[in-house]
């Protein structure tokens, strides 16, 4: 069993179950995205350690973990990261999520993390939302933001909000 699976199992045994989360309503985004980060993914980060820490923090704070699989070469990934950092969106993100950007390189790195949740990554960004016990709650369409360039900031926020308001 992987380190991530072991931690998720331990958190579940410790009594952290889904349902203890009360997501705040999504913000209304009135501005256009004006700043797109050039390198939102740390190419030297230890994504496994970052995820383990995020799961621990999420369980303690009753937040969701937002795994953002992508690469700095991907414009849709950079747009998604930029929306999460917008002044109208960032406080909502802080209240609801612990964000873990996971660099996939050129689709050859950290893919084992996605496979832990039954996913093979073929498009980025791929977003996985986990509860504090490590259970994926947005299994239906984790690549919904793969065309973020064609979405408004509000549509991106609404997609994320839909996943946490209706986990399943």
N, C-alpha and C positions, 0 to 999 in steps of 0.2 A: 504494500500500500504506500502511496506517495506521502510526502510530508504534508501536502495540502489536504489530502483525504484524511490523514490521521488527525490533523488539527480540526477539520470540520466535524469528524466523528466525536472528538473529545468535547467540542463546544456543544454539540447536540446532546450528548450524555449529561453535560453540566446543566442542561435545562434551557438552553437558548433555542427557542422554537419560533417558527414563523408565526406571524400574527401579533407579535409584540410591537409591530412597527406602525406608526401613525404618520404617513407621509403628508407633508404640508402641500397645499394646493400649488399648482404650477404658476409661475409669474406670467404676467402679460408682457411680452417683449415688444416695445414700441420703436426700438432703434434697429437699424441695419447693422450687420457685422462689419466693422471697419478695421479691426486688427486681427489678422490671421497669423498665429504663431508659426514660425519657420521650423522649429524643432521641439514639438511637444513631447516627444518620446526620448527618454534617456537611453541611448544605445548601449551603455555599459552597466545599466541597472541590473540587479539580481531580482528578476520578476517573481521568482518563487518566494524569496524572502519578503519582498514587498507585499505579495498576496497574503502570506501567512500573518504578517503584522496587521494588514488591513482587516482580515477576518477576525482577529483578536479584538481590534478596536471596534469593529462593527458590532460584535456581540456585546461588548461593554456599553456601547452608546446607543444601541438599537437603531443603527443606520444600515443602509444597504451598501454593499461593495459594488462599484461600477468598474468592471474590467473593460478597458478600452484597448482592444487589440488593433494595432495599426503600425504605420511607419511614417517617418518624416518625409518620405518621397511622395506620399499620398495626399493629394489636395483635399479629398473628402474627409480624411482623418484630421488634417490641420483645421479645416472649417469646423468640424465637430468640436475639437479642443477649444477653438476660439469662442464658440457659442457658450461652452461651459464656463469660460472666463469673463463673459460679458457682465458689466456692472449690474444689469437687471436680473441676471441669471445666477451669478456666482453665489449670492447668499442662499438661494434655494438649493443649489448643489451642496453647499456646506451643511445645511440643515438635514439633508436626506441621504447623502452619499459620502463614502470614502472612495475617492477616485484613484484607480491604479492604471496608469498608462502602461501597456505591455507592448514593447517593441518586437515586431515580428521580422525585422530585417526585410529581406526580399522574399518573404513567405517561407523562411527556413529556420526561424528562431522562436523559441518559447511556444511552439505549437502544441507541445505536450500539455501545457496548462489548459488550453481549450479542449483537448481530448479528454481531460479529466471530467469535463461536463458533457461529453458525447458529441463534441463539435469538431469538424474538420474545417479549417479556415480556407476559404477559396476567394473571399472578398473582404476588403477592409474599408472602413472600420467595421469590426465585429464587436458588438457590445454585449457583455454578459453581466446581468444583474444578479447578485447573490444576497441572500439574507445572512444574518450573523452566524447561522449554523452551516453556511456554505452551500445552501440549496439554491440552484438556479431558478429564478422566477420568471424569466422572459424567454423560455425555450421556443416559442412560436416563430419568431423572426428576428434573430440577433443581428442580421445584416440589413435591417430596415434603414440604416443611415448610410448605406454604401453610396448613395447618390446625394450626399449632403449638399453638394454644389447647387443642386436644383431645388433645395428646400429653403424655406425661410427659417430664421432663428426660432420663430414661434413653433413651426412644425417639428423642428428637432426637439425642442423642450416638450412639446405635447406628446411626442413618441416616447420619450423617457418617462414622462409622467404617467402615461397609459400603462406602462409596465409596472410601476410601483403602486398605482391605484388599483390595478386589477391583476395581482400576481397569479401566475398559473402556468 
